[in-house]
Amino acid sequence: MALFSGFQNIGKVPELRNRVAYTVFMMAVYRIGVFVTIPGVDRNVMQAVVSKQSGGLLGMMNMFSGGALGNLSIFALGIMPYVSASIVLQLLGMVYKPLEELQKEGEQGTRKINQYTRYGTILLSLMQSFGITMSLEALNNGDLSGAAAVGDVVVHPGWGFRIMSCITLTTGTCFMMWVGEQITERGIGNGISLIIFAGIVDTIPSGVFQYFATNKGTIQPLNIAAVVAIILVTVATIVFFERGQRRIPIYYARRNVGRRVYGGQTSFLPLRVNTSGTIPPIFASSLLMFPATLANFKIPGMGLIQEMLQRGDWAFNTFYVLLIIFFCYFYTAVTFQPVDVAENLKKQQAFIPSIRQGKQTADYIDRVLTRITFGGSVYVAAVCVVPSIVSEMFHVPFRWGGTSIMIVVGVALDTVNQIEAHLITRNYEGLSGTGGKATKIRGRRDL
């Protein structure tokens, strides 16, 4: 009942009500754009091609775009160019000194980096849109999985179609980027994440209807119960670990300023179990599905690699787990700098009990982060692999992998936390009835 009363409280806060309504409106605008097809193409032929390659990179791109690629929509590129540009700038911040200094300049530096991210998004969108137009023309000749057997995707190929499509797709990505930023600023939740969330959730009803239509008359209640059980266990595991934190106690030294005494307070440094989020499984999936896409282009040797890395095979799962663990450590090292955290604590005259300020603090934080990242990487790998293994062993149809469920649950938790923050600041009870407390992982005892 506390959950329902929490949702009722949303309508009692005018600002929160307006933010939720604005978010719903902008998401509706995005979903309408998914069905606006670029000129000069046949949507039905493209949908047949995507259904043939549902297990490859093309199928994954179509899922993350919310079916926009299958519809050859103006949003066919999805929001991934923006995500890729953001990741590239984060990586450049580690090796390019001016960009690293810009990241430390606060709000002004953040605005500059956001502007560079937009420029990078446009550049990547132009490159990817040109690659898509060339691939669409290749589909006419049957160069990709014999697509000519189902018809021509491009009605009038040539440079006119290429230039028009590049401009249309790039403009669509820029519009999606603007929609995401507007939702983040004026709505509720992270706009870019909500767009990816909407794209994945949109495929759920069609997948359910397709399953019932394909297995009409042979539906097994036990299979359906097994699928529901797998989803519930996966969601519960994701919620537990995504809210899990390792809290390092922080003490602030007392200092006298005139007749007043400042400091002497106790706080904590929260370290998330899964600092990298859903980036590692996305990168790992892209790398493992890339040979299948190259094999469709008739590149020599890629067909053999594709046969060795069949989705669901032991080799695929082994490489998938190893890549996820690697990217968990890599992305955590990129996004979290223990040296900077230790330096900031020293400037604030804060310290960890029995740990000397400076290098020893940085080493201690890095050691703790390394340990919990190992547990987090194992959790991410298990969530992404175990559901597929269980469905293969018991012949249970399970269309949505752990990666999709991780994204959906993670975005939902983040959005709920923001709604709770608005409610609690106005003396209302949160949606969970507990103020959104995180799972605490015990570590060293406070001295």
Summary of the structure (lengths in Angstrom):
residues: 447
radius of gyration: 24.3
end to end distance: 40.4
largest distance: 85.7
contacts: 1402
relative contact order: 0.12
helix: 67%
strand: 7%
